[in-house]
Amino acid sequence: MSVPELQTSRRADLSTLLRERRLDYVPATTYGVDRYSHPWMALDPSFQRLLAYTDRREHIFALHLSYYASFGCTGVLGAGDPGMLQQHTYRGGAATHYEYTLRTPRGDLTAHYTENDGVHTLWRHNLLIKTDEDIDRFLSMQFVPEPPPIQVFEQTRRALGERGLMEVELPDALCLVVENMSYEDFMVRTLQAPAQIDALLARMSELLLGYVESLLRAGFGPVFRIFGPEYAAPPVMSPAFFRKAVVAYDRPLIDLIHRYGAFVRYHCHGPIARILDDFLMLGVDMTDPCEAPPSGDITLRQLADRAGHNLILMGNIQLDDLERAEPQKIERLVAEAVEAVGGRAPFILCPTAFPFSSPLPERTERNLLQFMAAAEKYGGRAVE
């Protein structure tokens, strides 16, 4: 890997923004379209021109650890005893299949995921929890979170250097519950079996707190991106349930991260107007992707007015536009986003998601290049 030397430190720029909530410039990041967050991109010929361009311009948040909270894809739900887990990987139908069998004290649990060729994401067809009895089996399992992968983290941090900040991807307790059963079953059980859901949330919170403290003690950070709140966001669930299932369990997690001097990026797609005060009360440092209507329910200007200096906004360029629109529209969207925030709140330009198809479509490449160029034009950078 060869990248040009930096004239200034983008890591220092981001660190200053996080500490001081500066309003005098708007950096940009591509939501993990870089050679550090997704190593497969660094090896994919179709990404090379884009990566060469962003190497020189992007304020990188280098994603580390798996996004997925499903069993087998997160270090929180470690089996501890290798004999308790059987994993079978095989090829079939232009995809790689992953089958898991977890032997709990009360019986076996199974899961099945696939990764289609050329699409770098997992599709979950069969989750651990399928029946009420499976919840009892799940809770009987003495999960032992895996040790922090310190060597891999440090290798990435050294490679990243001054180009940005390391960011640990972290499910919250709700996410660990929801992504191990169907969402429809979860919603039904919140009404018909709330005690079971409460027990699952409490157990996942306990495991998470121990796991995250081990990461913090090992020097992981300085940014932890928490995902999962959107699963209980109104109008799908009530504000009262959001406070019960999200705020109550995320508060100790966020407080723990802050005690170690690290920062929290809070990820929540969709409507957030009715829970924004909860974000502020929790004291999260950043939130993404700040989606405007119709995907969300609050404009970027309204969000900035309510957040003020208390919250760094990240967004709000839709991936769908990056994949389908003409470059002129991308430039207009960037200009409108910067104008909408207008110094009312700290702001980082960012897409709402990253492309995970290979090869990278030419239109997506062109629009990401346009996004970065427009960000540099309208957002500027810190004046030292």
Secondary structure, 3 states (H helix, E strand, C coil): CCCCCCCCCHHHHHHHHHHHCCCCCCCECCCCCCCCCCHHHHHCHHHHHHHHHHHCCCCEEEEECCCCCCCCCCHHHCCCCHHHEEEEEEECCCEEEEEEEEEECCEEEEEEEEEECCECCCEEEECCCCCHHHHHHHHHCCCCCCCCCHHHHHHHHHHHHHHEEEEEEEECHHHHHHCCCCHHHHHHHHHHCHHHHHHHHHHHHHHHHHHHHHHHHCCCCCEEEEECHHHHCCCCCCHHHHHHHHHHHHHHHHHHHHHCCCEEEEECCCCCCCCHHHHHHHCCCEEECCCCCCCCCCCHHHHHHHHHHHCEEEEEECHHHHHHCCHHHHHHHHHHHHHHHCCCCCEEEEECCCCCECCCCHHHHHHHHHHHHHHHHHHCCCCC
